[in-house]
Amino acid sequence: MKISQQLGILAALAVTGCGNGTHEFQSIIVDKKVLAVSTAGETDGASTGSQNVGLGETVHRVIHGKQGETLFAYDLAIQRGDPGTYVLHLKRAAQEPTFARERSVSIQEVGQSVRVELMENPQTGKKIADAYRFFQPVTLGSLHRDLVHALHLEIHGGVSR
């Protein structure tokens, strides 16, 4: 994996991993962007790690219960939507439990988070949801530029010239 992808994933993790009840994180690199997927609710794990896919390719997501059982599974495919947006297609998985029918949600490629309720955990009665957000991968050059700019502001008392 390229350094720029690793930095983008770390940035996404820092932002999405702070939510209340968020326990798991998966990054999907598609169309030169990082889609961060985090699971919220009382679970004991979900698909994690990083995966590089092309537009329309399927990513399999699995959410596990406290005893390791599969609570929910679905397949995710990402397509371009209207300019500046993507469409996330959440499809029935081969394993159960899964969606009764396909669902699709639109998401802006920058700056928007979308939360999709997946199910109610039968063990706890609490809702389980996945949250999605796109990030631009961070490159070493852009990270360096941003750090130099921040240092410059710090040295000059917050006044940029």
N, C-alpha and C positions, 0 to 999 in steps of 0.2 A: 504494500500500500504506500502511496506517495505521502511525503511529509505534509503537503497541503491538505490531503484528505484526512490525515490524522489530526491536524490542527482544527479543521472544520468540525470533526467529530467531537473533539474535546470542548470546543466552544458550544456546540449543541448540547452536550452532556451537562455543562455548567448551567445552562439556561433551563433545560427541561427537567433536570434532576432535582430541582428545588421545590417542586410542587408538593402540596400536602398529600400524603398517601402514595406518592410515586415511588415505586420500588424497582422497576425495571426500565431498561433503555436499549433501544436498537437503532442503529443508524443505517439508512438505506441511501446509497449514493446513486443518483439518477440524474441524467441530463446536466452533469457538472454541478449539481447541488446536493446538499445533504438533507434528507428528510429524517428528522428525529421523531421516533415513536416511543412514547412512554406509557406504561400501564399504571392506572390509578385504581385503588380499591384493595380489598383484603385478598391477596393472592400469595403464593409462595414462589412466584417466578413466571416469566414469560420469555419469548424469544428475545435473545440479546445479541450483542456483537455488531459487526458491520458487514454489509453486503453491497456489492456493486452490481447494479442491474441496468438493463436498457429499458426505454419506455415500453410499456405493455407487458414486460416480463413479470412473472408471478413470484411473490415473496410469501412464504408460508409462516403464519403467526400462530403460536400456541400459548395459552395461558394455563398455568398449573395451580392446583389447590394445595392446601397445607400437607396433605398426605401424598403429594406427587401425582395425583390424578389429573387428567385433562379436564379443565373447567370449560374451556372454549377454544375453538380453532377456526381460523379463516384464512383465505388467500387474498392478498392485496396486489393490485396492479395499478400502475400510475400512468396516466395519459396526459398530454397537453390539453388544456381547455381553451377558453377565450384568452386573448393576449394578457399575459401577466398572471395566469392561473394554471393550476393543474386540477385534474379530476382523479380522485382516489376511488377505485372500484373495490369494494369489500365483498368478496364472493364466498359462496359455500365452499367449505373444505371437504375433502374426502372423509376425514374423521369427524366424529360427533363429540360433543354437541357443536353446532355451527349455526350460521344464519339460516332462517327459513327461506330467504330469497336475497338476491344481490342488493346491495345498497351502494349508492354513489354520493360523494360529497365533493364540493369544490373548495379549493384552498388557494389563496394568493401565494405566489412564489416567494414573497418576502413579507415578513411582519405580521402574519396572521397565524393564530393557533386554532385548530379545530379539534373538538372533543366528540368522540362517537361512543355512546353507551353500547356496550356489547351484551351485557346480561346482568342478572341479579344472582349473586353467589348463593346457591341453595343452602350452604352451611351457615352463612352469617346473615343472609337477607340484605347485604349491602351491594350496591351497584359496582360493577367493574366496567371501566371505560379505557379506551386508548386515546391519547392526545397526539396530534401530528403538528409539526412545524418545520418549514423549510429554512435552511441557512445557506448562505454562500460559503463555500470552503474558504478558509483563511489560508493565505499563502505566507511564506516567510517574509516576502517583500512587504506585503500589506501589514503584517504584524510589526515588523521593524518600523515602518513609517508611522503607525499609530503609537508605538511606544516612544519614538523620538518626539512626536508631537506632544504627547502627554508630559514627557520630561521637560520639554521646552516651556510648556504652560506652567509646570511646577516651579521651574527655576525663575521664571519671570512673573511670579505672583498671579498666575491665571490670565495674564494679558498676552495675547498672541499678536505678533507683529507681521 
